[in-house]
Amino acid sequence: MILKYTLLITALIFTACSNNEPTKKHDGKKLLEQKCASCHDLNMPPLLLENEVAPPMMSVSIHVFDFVKPKDESGRIYEAVEFVVDYIKEPSFEKSFCDKGTLEKYGLMPSLKESVTDDEAKAIAKYMFNNYTQKRLSEAMEAKMKYDALPEGEKIALKNNCLGCHRVDKDLVGPSFIKIQNKFATSQNALKQSIKHGSKGEWESSRAVMPAFGQLTNEELETLAKWILTLH
C-alpha cells in the first residue's frame, strides 16, 4: 500500500512539473525588428518618409494604448497586448482604431497568423507598449532637438565617434581638440589629410594610432576640420 501511494505521488509530481515547464522567453525587440521593420518605421521619433507602407511603430503603440477600453485602468497594457495578438492574426477594418483617412492611406495590414506565434506576438506587443511610450517619445524628440541644434562639424564628430578618443580640452586616448587646433592652426588642409589618412607618430603623448577616416566625403572632412579649428 505504501509503495502504491509513493508511486502515485511521484507520478503526480512529474505530471505537475511537465505541465508547468517554463515557456520559451522571447526577445520582443528582436522579434519586432524581424517581423515588423519591413513595413513599420521603428525609429523614435519616427522618420518622415514619403513612401511609407504602414504607420510608424511609435504611432501604432501610442494610438492603440490610448484607444483600448479596459474595465480598469490597471489592465490597460494587458488589454492592449491582447488586442495586438488578436489583430495581427485576424486584422479587419472593424477592429481597427485607425481613422478613415489612415485606413485609406495604408490599407489593411496582412495577417501574420502563419509567421508569428501567440507567444511571439505577446513579446512584440509588450516591448511596444513598454518602449514606444509618450514619455520616451518626448525624451527622444528633446534629444533630437538638441542634436539638430549642434554645429554640423560636431554632428560629424559624434557620428564617427571622434569623442571616443578626443575631448575638447582634455587628452583622452588621443590629444585634445585644442592641442590638434594648435598643431594645425595654419593649415586646415593638413588637418583634413590627417583625419582622412590617419596619423602615426605625430603625437608622442598619444597612446594609440588614429585610424584613417577615408569614408568621409571631402565636404565632411572640410566641415569637421573647420569645426575643430574654430573651437574655443
C-alpha positions as CSV (number, residue, x, y, z in Angstrom):
1,M,0.0,0.0,0.0
2,I,2.8,2.4,0.9
3,L,4.6,1.7,-2.4
4,K,1.3,2.3,-4.3
5,Y,0.9,5.7,-2.7
6,T,4.6,6.6,-3.2
7,L,4.3,5.8,-6.9
8,L,1.1,7.8,-7.2
9,I,2.7,10.9,-5.5
10,T,5.8,10.6,-7.7
11,A,3.6,10.4,-10.8
12,L,1.6,13.5,-9.8
13,I,4.8,15.5,-9.1
14,F,6.3,14.7,-12.5
15,T,3.0,15.4,-14.2
16,A,2.8,18.8,-12.5
17,C,6.4,19.6,-13.5
18,S,5.8,18.7,-17.1
19,N,2.6,20.9,-17.2
20,N,4.3,23.9,-15.7
21,E,7.5,23.9,-17.7
22,P,8.6,27.5,-18.3
23,T,7.7,28.8,-21.8
24,K,10.5,30.0,-24.0
25,K,11.4,33.6,-23.3
26,H,11.1,35.7,-26.5
27,D,13.1,38.8,-27.3
28,G,10.4,41.4,-28.1
29,K,12.8,43.9,-29.6
30,K,14.5,41.4,-31.9
31,L,11.1,40.0,-33.0
32,L,9.8,43.5,-33.7
33,E,12.9,44.1,-35.9
34,Q,12.5,40.7,-37.7
35,K,8.7,40.7,-38.1
36,C,7.6,44.3,-38.3
37,A,10.5,46.5,-39.6
38,S,9.9,45.7,-43.3
39,C,6.7,47.8,-43.1
40,H,6.8,49.9,-39.9
41,D,9.4,52.6,-39.1
42,L,10.9,51.7,-35.8
43,N,12.7,54.9,-35.2
44,M,11.9,57.1,-32.3
45,P,11.0,59.8,-33.1
46,P,9.8,58.4,-36.4
47,L,11.3,59.5,-39.7
48,L,9.0,61.3,-42.1
49,L,9.1,59.1,-45.1
50,E,7.1,59.7,-48.3
51,N,6.9,56.0,-49.3
52,E,5.6,54.6,-46.0
53,V,3.6,51.4,-46.4
54,A,2.4,51.3,-42.7
55,P,2.2,53.8,-39.8
56,P,5.4,54.2,-37.7
57,M,5.5,51.8,-34.8
58,M,5.6,54.8,-32.4
59,S,2.2,55.9,-33.7
60,V,0.8,52.4,-33.6
61,S,1.8,51.9,-30.0
62,I,0.5,55.2,-28.6
63,H,-2.7,55.0,-30.7
64,V,-3.6,51.5,-29.6
65,F,-2.6,52.2,-26.0
66,D,-4.9,55.2,-25.9
67,F,-7.9,53.6,-27.7
68,V,-8.3,50.3,-25.9
69,K,-11.1,50.3,-23.4
70,P,-10.1,48.4,-20.2
71,K,-12.6,47.7,-17.5
72,D,-10.0,49.0,-15.1
73,E,-7.1,51.4,-15.9
74,S,-4.6,48.9,-14.3
75,G,-5.4,46.5,-17.1
76,R,-4.7,48.8,-20.0
77,I,-1.4,47.2,-21.0
78,Y,-2.9,43.7,-20.7
79,E,-5.9,44.8,-22.9
80,A,-3.5,46.5,-25.4
81,V,-1.3,43.4,-25.7
82,E,-4.4,41.1,-26.2
83,F,-5.7,43.4,-28.9
84,V,-2.4,43.3,-30.8
85,V,-2.2,39.5,-30.5
86,D,-5.7,39.2,-31.9
87,Y,-5.4,41.9,-34.5
88,I,-2.1,40.9,-36.2
89,K,-3.6,37.4,-36.7
90,E,-7.0,38.5,-37.9
91,P,-6.8,42.1,-39.0
92,S,-10.0,43.8,-40.0
93,F,-11.3,47.3,-40.7
94,E,-14.0,46.8,-38.0
95,K,-11.4,46.1,-35.3
96,S,-9.0,48.9,-36.3
97,F,-8.7,52.0,-34.2
98,C,-7.4,54.0,-37.2
99,D,-9.4,56.8,-38.7
100,K,-10.8,56.6,-42.2
101,G,-8.0,58.7,-43.7
102,T,-5.3,56.5,-42.2
103,L,-7.0,53.3,-43.4
104,E,-7.3,54.7,-46.9
105,K,-3.7,55.7,-46.9
106,Y,-2.2,52.5,-45.7
107,G,-4.9,49.9,-46.3
108,L,-5.4,46.8,-44.1
109,M,-2.3,45.1,-42.8
110,P,-1.8,41.5,-43.9
111,S,-2.4,38.7,-41.4
112,L,0.7,37.4,-39.6
113,K,-1.1,34.3,-38.5
114,E,1.3,32.0,-40.3
115,S,4.5,33.7,-39.3
116,V,4.0,34.8,-35.7
117,T,3.0,32.6,-32.8
118,D,0.9,33.9,-29.9
119,D,3.9,34.0,-27.6
120,E,5.9,35.9,-30.1
121,A,3.1,38.4,-30.7
122,K,2.8,38.9,-26.9
123,A,6.5,39.6,-26.6
124,I,6.3,42.1,-29.5
125,A,3.3,43.9,-28.0
126,K,4.8,44.0,-24.5
127,Y,8.0,45.5,-25.9
128,M,6.0,48.0,-27.9
129,F,3.9,49.3,-25.0
130,N,6.9,49.5,-22.6
131,N,9.2,51.2,-25.0
132,Y,7.2,53.2,-27.5
133,T,5.5,55.5,-25.0
134,Q,4.6,59.1,-25.0
135,K,7.2,59.8,-22.3
136,R,10.0,58.2,-24.3
137,L,8.9,59.9,-27.5
138,S,9.1,63.3,-25.7
139,E,12.6,62.4,-24.4
140,A,13.7,61.3,-27.9
141,M,12.3,64.5,-29.5
142,E,14.1,66.7,-26.9
143,A,17.3,64.8,-27.6
144,K,16.8,65.2,-31.4
145,M,16.2,68.9,-31.0
146,K,19.4,69.3,-29.0
147,Y,21.3,67.3,-31.6
148,D,19.8,69.3,-34.5
149,A,21.0,72.5,-32.9
150,L,24.6,71.3,-32.8
151,P,27.2,72.7,-35.3
152,E,27.5,70.4,-38.4
153,G,31.1,69.6,-37.5
154,E,30.2,68.4,-34.1
155,K,27.5,66.2,-35.6
156,I,30.1,64.6,-37.8
157,A,32.4,64.1,-34.8
158,L,29.6,62.4,-32.9
159,K,28.5,60.2,-35.8
160,N,32.1,58.9,-36.3
161,N,32.8,58.5,-32.6
162,C,35.6,61.1,-32.6
163,L,34.7,61.9,-29.0
164,G,35.5,58.3,-28.1
165,C,39.2,59.2,-28.3
166,H,39.2,63.0,-28.0
167,R,37.8,65.7,-25.8
168,V,37.7,69.4,-26.5
169,D,40.3,70.5,-23.8
170,K,41.4,67.2,-22.3
171,D,43.6,64.4,-23.6
172,L,42.0,61.0,-23.7
173,V,43.1,58.2,-26.0
174,G,44.3,60.9,-28.4
175,P,45.2,64.5,-27.9
176,S,42.5,67.1,-27.1
177,F,40.9,69.1,-29.9
178,I,42.6,72.2,-28.6
179,K,46.0,70.6,-29.0
180,I,45.0,69.5,-32.5
181,Q,43.8,73.0,-33.2
182,N,47.2,74.5,-32.1
183,K,49.1,72.0,-34.2
184,F,47.1,72.6,-37.4
185,A,46.2,76.2,-36.8
186,T,47.8,77.4,-40.1
187,S,46.6,74.6,-42.3
188,Q,43.1,73.3,-42.5
189,N,44.0,71.1,-45.4
190,A,46.8,69.4,-43.4
191,L,44.2,68.6,-40.7
192,K,41.8,67.2,-43.3
193,Q,44.6,64.9,-44.6
194,S,45.5,63.8,-41.1
195,I,41.9,62.8,-40.5
196,K,41.4,61.2,-43.9
197,H,44.6,59.1,-43.8
198,G,45.1,58.7,-40.1
199,S,48.2,59.6,-38.1
200,K,51.2,57.6,-36.9
201,G,54.0,59.0,-34.8
202,E,52.6,62.6,-35.0
203,W,51.7,62.7,-31.3
204,E,54.3,61.5,-28.8
205,S,51.9,61.7,-25.9
206,S,49.2,59.7,-27.7
207,R,48.6,56.1,-26.6
208,A,47.1,54.9,-29.9
209,V,47.4,55.5,-33.6
210,M,44.5,57.3,-35.1
211,P,42.9,55.2,-37.9
212,A,42.1,56.6,-41.3
213,F,38.7,58.1,-41.9
214,G,38.7,57.7,-45.6
215,Q,34.9,57.1,-45.7
216,L,34.3,60.7,-45.0
217,T,33.5,62.9,-48.0
218,N,35.6,65.9,-48.8
219,E,32.7,68.1,-47.6
220,E,32.5,66.2,-44.3
221,L,36.3,66.5,-43.9
222,E,36.1,70.2,-44.6
223,T,33.3,70.7,-42.1
224,L,34.9,68.6,-39.4
225,A,38.3,70.3,-39.7
226,K,36.8,73.7,-39.7
227,W,34.8,72.9,-36.5
228,I,38.0,71.7,-34.7
229,L,39.9,74.7,-35.8
230,T,37.2,77.1,-34.5
231,L,36.6,75.6,-31.1
232,H,37.2,77.8,-28.1
